[in-house]
């Protein structure tokens, strides 16, 4: 296939996407007296038997589901942009008293204004900042208190550092597995490395000839992979700041949108606007397998904990699970409303998949149960027109796992995984859209349309690294909560006309 034949999406990475549970483990919850199902056996005994090869987001709802689930009415893909108000429809047991508090939490959720997306401040280019410390205002500051044993430890992150130096919006930010480094990818074509503890700028990686959309750390934190709009993937040595290979990994026919290393670091998975997922041999620098994964751009990708499975998602509304070795599609999951899915990740124990979708919902899928169904739905952030992401985190090994997500109104929202309650909302972290959030231990980092990176610290009892949250969901009820959300038309990232310069500013709180 020639490059010219590939679709030509908007020039920026963060572009508008067109409309054309035994209970002691918080994840695994088998019935009492029943052994935990085998992940590998369960899913491989039920390979996907049928799925249309040409899945189009423009199809009606009746065609996007199996005959047993078809509804009499159908709706075109373009109707999804209209405001909807659907009443929750689910059965509730009288023993689940927590449902009452969950409903109260949703009803108390404030109405969110999104007019800033249409304002000049949301689309203006980030202004380069000068060197030197500048205080960060942190309202409601106080002394952290140690909770009583019977009290739940709640996340309490506060902004501490603001890192500047990129001259265009920052599409993604990642903390290294060892918790020491931050890597940021920007539309200005550079990758910057920062020290987590101090916010000090360590290096600027230059090599791409277009905006950088995504970065991924190897498990040993020694290699950084980057994907760009120039259709190339580069591997960098973190210590030297130089490319690991003289030539980039080439093969995609359009923008490289997402990357993920396998747990052993020997395989790199990439997703692209050419609708394919590639699996690369990192050591040999060659393509191992190409998966014709989706019918629209691949927007997210991740490996399971043991590396035997790969999950991908797309703006075609599908989330798919693949066998790494054979390349076979083992499961395809799609919500009945079929919203575009912008990011995806495995839960730390590998049994569930968290999908970020462009209807302002996060959905936790149990992909082992055929044909896969939604366990929980999280609402309270805004995601209507941009590709945003987040991750899992944990405050305590036995409880208090949370999900952190970016939001188009500049907020960062944290949910309790078990109760779906919003446990913290950090408002206006960024001017404009907040694109990505990553958490490691007591450190949280975010990036946004304003071209800055914010470093937040947890105040209170020690927070565990993401991997320690090896069990997160204690409930297995299926929820399909939906609330009326305003329709917001996202703006395309404005091109920054400021001359590129390697300026780094660290803003510290006094």
C-alpha positions in Angstrom: 0.0 0.0 0.0 1.4 3.4 -0.9 1.6 6.3 1.5 -0.5 8.4 -0.8 -3.4 6.0 -0.4 -3.5 6.3 3.4 -6.1 8.6 5.0 -4.8 12.1 5.9 -6.2 13.0 9.4 -5.5 16.4 11.0 -1.9 17.3 11.4 -1.8 17.3 15.2 -1.7 14.3 17.4 -4.3 15.6 19.8 -6.7 16.4 17.0 -10.4 16.4 16.9 -11.7 13.0 16.0 -14.3 13.4 13.3 -17.7 11.8 13.5 -17.1 10.4 9.5 -13.0 -10.5 42.4 -13.1 -14.2 47.0 -13.7 -10.5 48.0 -10.3 -10.0 49.6 -8.9 -9.5 46.1 -10.3 -6.3 44.6 -10.3 -7.7 41.1 -11.1 -11.4 41.1 -14.5 -12.2 42.6 -15.5 -15.9 41.8 -18.4 -17.3 43.6 -17.6 -18.8 47.1 -16.2 -22.2 46.8 -15.3 -21.8 43.2 -11.8 -21.7 41.9 -10.6 -18.6 40.1 -11.0 -19.1 36.3 -7.9 -19.6 34.3 -7.3 -16.4 32.3 -5.5 -18.1 29.4 -7.8 -21.1 29.2 -11.0 -19.1 29.6 -10.4 -16.7 26.8 -8.7 -19.0 24.4 -11.6 -21.6 24.7 -13.8 -18.9 23.2 -12.1 -17.4 20.2 -13.9 -14.8 18.3 -16.0 -16.6 15.6 -17.4 -13.8 13.6 -16.9 -10.2 13.1 -17.3 -8.1 10.0 -14.0 -7.3 8.5 -15.2 -3.9 7.4 -16.6 -2.4 10.6 -17.7 1.2 10.0 -18.6 3.6 12.8 -21.3 4.9 10.6 -23.4 1.8 10.8 -26.7 1.6 12.7 -26.9 0.2 16.2 -28.7 -2.9 15.0 -25.8 -3.9 12.9 -23.2 -3.3 15.6 -24.6 -6.1 17.8 -25.4 -9.8 17.6 -29.0 -10.6 16.6 -29.9 -11.6 20.1 -29.1 -8.1 21.3 -30.6 -6.1 18.4 -33.0 -3.3 19.2 -35.9 -2.3 17.0 -34.6 1.2 16.5 -31.3 2.2 14.9 -29.3 5.3 15.1 -26.6 6.6 12.8 -23.1 7.3 14.1 -23.5 11.0 13.6 -26.4 11.1 16.1 -24.0 10.3 18.9 -23.0 13.9 19.0 -26.4 15.0 20.2 -27.2 15.5 23.9 -28.7 12.4 25.5 -30.4 11.8 28.8 -31.0 8.1 29.5 -32.4 6.7 32.7 -30.3 4.0 34.3 -31.9 0.6 33.8 -30.5 -2.2 36.0 -31.8 -4.5 38.7 -30.7 -3.9 42.2 -30.6 -6.3 45.1 -31.9 -5.1 48.5 -28.7 -6.2 50.1 -26.7 -3.7 48.0 -27.1 -0.6 50.2 -24.2 1.0 48.7 -26.2 1.6 45.5 -28.0 4.3 47.4 -24.9 6.2 48.2 -23.7 5.8 44.6 -26.8 7.3 43.2 -26.5 10.2 45.6 -22.9 10.7 44.5 -24.0 10.9 40.8 -26.9 13.3 41.6 -24.6 15.6 43.5 -22.2 15.8 40.6 -22.0 19.4 39.6 -22.9 20.6 36.1 -19.6 21.2 34.3 -19.0 24.2 32.1 -17.0 23.6 29.0 -17.2 26.9 27.3 -13.5 27.4 27.8 -12.9 25.0 24.9 -14.4 27.5 22.6 -12.5 30.4 24.1 -9.2 31.7 22.7 -7.4 30.5 25.8 -8.1 26.9 25.0 -6.7 27.0 21.5 -3.9 29.5 21.9 -0.3 28.2 21.6 1.6 27.7 24.9 3.9 30.6 25.7 7.6 29.7 26.4 8.4 30.4 30.0 11.6 31.7 31.4 13.9 29.9 33.7 13.5 30.2 37.4 11.2 29.0 40.2 7.7 30.3 40.3 5.3 29.4 43.1 2.3 27.2 42.3 -0.9 28.0 44.1 -2.3 25.1 45.9 -5.7 26.0 47.5 -7.0 24.2 50.6 -3.5 23.4 51.7 -3.2 21.9 55.1 -1.4 19.4 57.2 -2.1 15.8 56.3 -3.4 13.7 59.1 -3.0 10.0 59.6 -6.4 8.3 59.4 -7.7 5.9 62.0 -7.4 2.2 61.2 -11.1 2.0 60.4 -11.1 5.0 58.1 -10.5 4.6 54.3 -7.3 6.3 53.0 -8.3 8.6 50.2 -6.1 10.0 47.5 -4.9 13.5 48.3 -2.8 14.8 45.4 -1.7 18.4 45.2 0.2 20.3 42.5 3.9 20.9 43.4 5.8 21.5 40.2 5.1 23.0 36.8 7.6 22.0 34.1 7.9 24.2 31.0 10.0 24.0 27.9 7.9 22.5 25.1 6.7 25.1 22.6 3.6 23.2 21.5 0.9 21.1 23.2 2.2 18.0 25.0 0.3 14.9 23.9 1.6 12.3 26.4 3.6 12.0 29.6 5.0 8.8 31.2 6.8 8.0 34.4 9.5 5.3 34.1 8.9 2.0 35.8 11.6 2.7 38.4 9.8 6.0 39.3 12.8 8.2 38.6 12.2 9.8 35.2 9.4 11.6 33.3 9.2 11.5 29.5 7.1 13.9 27.6 6.1 13.8 23.9 5.1 17.1 22.2 3.8 18.4 18.9 7.0 20.4 18.7 8.8 17.2 17.5 10.9 16.7 20.7 10.9 14.3 23.7 12.1 15.7 27.0 13.4 13.8 30.0 12.8 15.1 33.5 13.8 14.0 37.0 10.8 13.1 39.1 12.1 14.1 42.5 13.3 17.7 41.5 11.6 18.4 38.2 15.0 19.0 36.7 15.3 18.9 32.9 17.8 16.1 32.0 17.7 15.9 28.3 16.0 16.7 25.0 15.7 14.0 22.4 15.7 15.3 18.8 15.3 13.1 15.8 11.7 13.1 14.6 10.7 15.5 11.8 7.1 15.9 12.9 5.1 16.0 16.1 5.6 13.2 18.6 2.4 11.5 19.6 3.4 8.9 22.1 6.2 7.5 24.3 6.7 4.3 26.1 9.3 3.1 28.7 11.0 -0.3 28.6 10.5 -2.3 31.9 14.1 -1.7 33.0 13.7 2.1 32.4 16.8 2.1 30.2 15.1 2.5 26.8 12.4 4.9 25.6 10.4 4.4 22.5 8.7 7.3 20.7 6.1 7.4 17.9 5.6 10.3 15.6 3.5 11.8 12.8 6.5 11.1 10.5 5.4 7.4 10.6 8.6 6.4 12.4 9.3 4.7 15.7 12.6 5.5 17.4 14.3 3.8 20.3 16.4 6.0 22.7 19.1 5.2 25.2 18.0 7.1 28.3 21.6 7.5 29.7 23.2 8.9 26.5 20.1 10.5 25.0 21.0 9.0 21.6 19.1 6.6 19.4 19.7 2.9 20.2 19.6 2.1 16.5 20.9 4.2 13.6 17.7 3.7 11.7 14.1 4.1 13.0 11.5 1.3 12.9 9.6 1.9 9.7 6.5 0.1 8.4 3.5 2.1 9.3 1.8 4.0 6.5 0.4 6.8 8.6 0.9 8.5 12.0 2.1 6.3 14.8 -0.4 7.0 17.6 0.3 4.6 20.5 3.1 2.4 21.8 3.6 -0.3 24.6 6.4 -2.5 25.7 5.8 -6.1 26.6 6.6 -7.0 30.3 9.9 -8.6 29.3 10.8 -5.7 27.1 11.5 -7.8 24.0 8.4 -6.8 22.1 7.1 -3.4 21.2 3.5 -3.0 20.1 2.5 0.0 18.0 -0.8 1.4 16.8 -1.2 3.7 13.9 -3.6 5.8 11.9 -3.2 3.2 9.2 -5.6 1.1 11.3 -3.0 -1.7 12.0 -1.2 -3.0 15.0 2.4 -4.0 14.6 4.5 -6.2 16.9 8.3 -5.5 16.7 11.3 -7.5 17.8 13.1 -4.9 19.9 16.5 -6.5 19.8 16.5 -7.3 16.1 14.7 -4.1 15.1 12.4 -5.9 12.8 8.7 -6.4 12.3 7.4 -9.6 13.8 3.7 -9.5 13.0 1.1 -7.1 11.5 -2.5 -7.3 12.7 -5.3 -5.7 10.6 -6.8 -4.7 13.8 -9.5 -2.0 13.1 -11.4 -0.1 10.5 -10.4 3.3 12.0 -7.2 4.7 13.6 -5.8 2.6 16.4 -5.9 5.0 19.4 -4.6 2.8 22.3 -2.7 -0.4 23.0 -1.4 -2.3 26.0 0.1 -5.7 27.1 -1.2 -8.0 29.8 0.9 -8.6 32.8 2.4 -11.8 31.4 2.7 -10.4 27.9 0.7 -13.2 26.3 -2.2 -10.8 25.3 -2.4 -7.5 23.6 -5.4 -5.2 23.8 -6.1 -2.5 21.2 -8.8 0.1 20.8 -9.9 2.4 18.0 -12.2 5.3 17.1 -14.3 2.6 15.3 -15.7 1.9 18.8 -14.1 -1.6 19.1 -11.8 -2.9 21.9 -10.1 -6.1 20.9 -7.9 -8.7 22.7 -5.2 -10.5 20.7 -3.0 -13.5 21.2 0.6 -12.2 21.1 2.1 -15.4 19.7 -0.5 -16.3 17.1 -2.0 -12.9 16.3 -5.5 -14.4 16.7 -8.3 -12.1 17.8 -9.7 -13.7 21.0 -12.3 -11.2 21.9 -14.0 -8.1 20.5 -15.9 -5.8 22.8 -18.2 -2.9 21.8 -20.7 -0.9 23.8 -24.2 -0.6 22.6 -23.8 3.1 21.9 -20.6 2.4 20.0 -18.6 5.6 21.1 -15.1 6.0 19.8 -12.5 4.6 22.2 -9.5 6.8 22.8 -7.3 4.8 25.2 -7.2 1.4 26.8 -5.2 -0.4 29.5 -5.2 -3.8 31.3 -6.0 -3.7 35.0 -2.9 -4.7 37.0 -4.1 -8.3 37.6 -4.9 -8.7 33.9 -8.5 -9.8 34.2 -10.2 -6.6 33.3 -9.7 -3.9 30.7 -10.3 -0.2 31.2 -11.5 1.7 28.2 -11.7 5.5 27.8 -14.4 6.5 25.4 -15.6 9.7 23.8 -18.9 9.8 25.6 -17.4 11.0 28.9 -17.3 7.4 30.3 -14.7 5.0 31.5 -15.7 1.4 31.2 -14.3 -1.6 33.0 -14.7 -4.7 30.8 -14.6 -8.3 31.9 -13.2 -9.7 28.7 -12.9 -13.3 30.0 -16.6 -13.7 30.2 -18.0 -14.3 26.7 -18.8 -12.2 24.9 -17.3 -9.7 27.4 -19.5 -7.3 29.4 -19.1 -4.0 31.3 -18.6 -4.5 35.0 -18.5 -0.8 36.0 -18.9 2.6 34.3 -17.2 5.7 35.7 -18.5 9.2 35.0 -17.7 12.7 36.0 -15.0 13.9 33.6 -15.4 15.4 30.2 -14.3 13.7 27.0 -16.2 14.6 23.8 -13.7 15.7 21.2 -10.1 14.8 22.1 -8.0 11.7 22.8 -7.3 11.6 26.5 -5.9 8.9 28.9 -5.2 7.9 32.4 -4.2 4.9 34.6 -4.7 2.9 37.7 -3.2 3.8 41.1 -3.4 2.5 44.6 -3.2 4.0 48.1 -3.2 0.8 50.0 -2.6 -2.8 49.1 -5.9 -4.1 50.4 -8.2 -1.3 49.4 -8.5 2.2 48.0 -7.4 1.5 44.5 -8.3 4.4 42.2 -8.5 5.4 38.5 -7.0 8.7 37.5 -8.2 10.3 34.2 -7.6 13.5 32.3 -10.5 15.7 31.3 -11.1 18.2 28.6 -12.0 21.0 31.1 -8.4 20.9 32.5 -9.3 18.8 35.6 -7.9 15.5 36.8 -10.6 13.2 38.2 -10.0 10.2 40.5 -12.5 7.4 41.1 -12.6 4.7 43.7 -12.6 1.5 41.6 -14.8 -0.4 43.9 -17.6 2.1 44.6 -17.3 4.3 41.5 -17.3 7.3 43.8 -15.2 10.4 42.8 -12.7 10.5 45.6 -10.8 13.6 44.4 -11.2 16.2 41.7 -8.2 18.4 41.1 -9.6 21.4 39.3 -8.0 23.5 36.5 -4.7 21.8 36.6 -4.2 22.9 33.0 -5.4 25.8 30.9 -7.4 24.1 28.3 -7.5 20.4 27.7 -5.7 18.0 30.0 -4.5 15.2 27.7 -2.8 12.5 29.9 -2.3 11.4 33.5 0.2 8.9 34.8 0.7 7.8 38.4 3.6 6.1 40.1 3.5 5.7 43.9 2.9 9.1 45.5 3.7 11.0 42.3 1.2 12.0 39.6 2.1 13.8 36.4 -0.2 15.3 33.8 0.2 17.2 30.5 -2.0 19.4 28.5 -2.8 21.7 25.7 -1.1 24.6 27.5 2.3 23.0 26.8 3.1 22.3 30.5 3.7 19.3 32.7 2.3 19.3 36.2 3.8 17.2 39.0 1.5 16.4 41.9 2.4 14.8 45.2 0.2 12.7 47.5 -0.1 14.2 51.0 -0.8 11.6 53.6 0.0 7.8 54.1 2.4 6.3 51.6 1.0 5.4 48.2 1.9 2.1 46.6 3.2 1.9 43.0 0.7 0.9 40.3 1.9 -2.7 40.3 1.0 -3.2 43.9 -2.7 -2.7 43.1 -2.9 -6.4 42.2 -6.6 -6.6 43.1 -8.9 -3.7 42.6 -12.5 -4.7 42.0 -14.4 -6.3 44.8 -17.8 -6.0 43.1 -18.9 -7.8 40.0 -22.2 -6.1 39.4 -22.8 -5.0 35.8 -23.5 -1.3 35.6 -24.6 0.7 32.6 -25.1 4.1 34.3 -25.6 6.9 31.8 -26.3 10.5 32.6 -27.0 13.5 30.4 -23.8 15.2 29.3 -23.4 18.5 27.3 -22.2 18.1 23.8 -19.0 20.0 23.2 -17.3 20.3 19.9 -13.6 20.0 20.4 -11.2 22.4 18.7 -8.2 21.3 16.8 -4.9 22.1 18.4 -3.7 25.4 17.3 -0.3 25.5 15.6 2.3 27.3 17.7 4.1 30.0 15.8 6.6 30.6 18.6 10.2 29.8 17.5 11.4 26.6 19.1 13.7 27.0 22.0 15.0 24.7 24.7 13.7 26.6 27.7 13.0 24.8 30.9 11.2 26.3 33.9 10.6 24.6 37.2 7.9 26.2 39.3 8.1 25.2 42.9 5.7 25.9 45.7 7.0 28.1 48.4 
